């Protein structure tokens, strides 16, 4: 899979500075550097993740996302990792699932921006995904619930 490319100069800027992605699996394929900030909006704690994210082929189609790096929270740094499955969806979108196959959210970047909700027990995770250009994208997750008030911002830069 190669990199997604815009079909015109007008598309490159996108609406509101977003970069349209006709095929999200093609766009994500490869290796990315990830930097994430985590803010506890109720308690003012801040954390940071730095690592790599590799989107490689998934048996049966789609991509397997493997994220690994170091997460620092309250002055303590620990190794962190996460695995997600990105299955082909209609018209260049993806069906994102946890490693065990449970549904997480859909992802459609044809306009360069997508908002997804994921209810988890009493909490609601709302994610905003934005493609900036062929080599940069961002996620912003807002987590709200009885015991959570978090904001997680991750910037991705292509490492290939």
N, C-alpha and C positions, 0 to 999 in steps of 0.2 A: 504494500500500500504506500502510495506517495503522499505528498502534502497537498492539501486543498489549495486551490488558487482562485482568486477572484476572476470574473469574466470581463470586468470593465473597471476603469479608473473610478467611476462613480461608486461602484460597489465597494471598493477598497476602504473608503471612509465609512461606508454603511450609514445607517440611521443612528444619529446620536453618537457617532464614533465607533459603532460596533462593526465587526467584520463578518459578513455572511459566510456560513460554512455549509456547502451543499451536502456533504457527507461527513457526519461527526466521527465515524469510526476511522475513515481515511485521515481526517485531520489529527486525531489524537494519537494515532499509531506512532510508536517510537519512544524515545527517552526524553524526559523533561526534568528540569530542576524545579523544586518546589520550596517556597518559603511561606509559612503560615503564621499568622498572629492570632492568638486566642485571647479574647478579653472577656472577663467576668464583669458584666455591667452592673451587677448587684453588689459585688464585693471589691471591685477595682483591681483584682489580680490580673496579671498578664502572663501569657505563655508564648512560646515560639517553637515552631517545628522547622527544621531544615533537612532536606533530603532529596531523594530522587524518586520519580514515578516512571515506571516502564509499562507501556501499553503494548503487549505482545499478543500473538495469535492465540485464540481460544479454540480448543478442539470442538468441532461442530459449527464453527463460525462465530465471529465477534472478536472481542478483545478481552484479555485478562489484565487488569490493572494491579500492579504490585508497587506499593508505596513503602519506602523504608528510609529511616533517618533518625535524627535525635530530637526529642521533645523536652523542652525545659519548662517546668512549672514550679512556681514558688521556690526558685533557686536550685532545683534538683533536675539534672539532665538524665534522661533514660532513653534507651533505644525504643523506637516505635515503628510499627508496620501495620499495613492494612491491605486487604485484597478485595477487589470488586470485579464483577463480570459485566461487560458491556455487550449486550446482544443486539443483533441488527433489528431495527424497527422499520416502520414504513417511511419511504421518501427520505432516506438519509439520516433518520433519527436513530436513537438507541434506547433500549430498555435496560436500565442499570439495576443490577441485583447484588445483594451481599454475596460473600464467598460461598455460603451454604445454599444459595439459590432463592432466598426470600426476596420479594420485590423491594426496591428502594425508591426509584423515581424514573421518569422518562427524561430524555434529553434530546432537544431539537434546537440546533444552532443555525437553522437556515436564515434567520434574520440577524444572527450574531449575538442574540440575547435570549435567555430562557429562564423562567421562574418555575421551580418545582417545590411541592409540599410533600413532607413525609411525617405522618403522625406516628409517634412512638410512645406508647403508654399514655401518660398525661401530658407529654411534651409535643410541641409542634416544631419541626425543622423546616425552615423555608430557605431554599437555596436559589441564588441568582447566579447564573453562569453567563459570562461575557467573553466573546472572542475579540481580541484587539487587533491581531494581524496573524500572519501565517505561523508565527513563532511565539506568540504570547496570548495567554488567556487567564481568566480569574474566576474564582468562586467566592461567593460571600454567603455564608450560612448564618442565619439568625435562629437561635434556639430559645424557645420560651416554654416555660412550664412552671409547676408549683415550686420546684427546687432549682430551676435553671433560668438564667438570663445571660446568654452567651452570644458572642459574635466571633465567627471564625472567617478570616480572610486569607485566601491562598492565591499567590501569584505563581504562575507556571511560565517557564521559559524553555524553549526547545533546546535540548542538549546534544542532539545529533549533528 
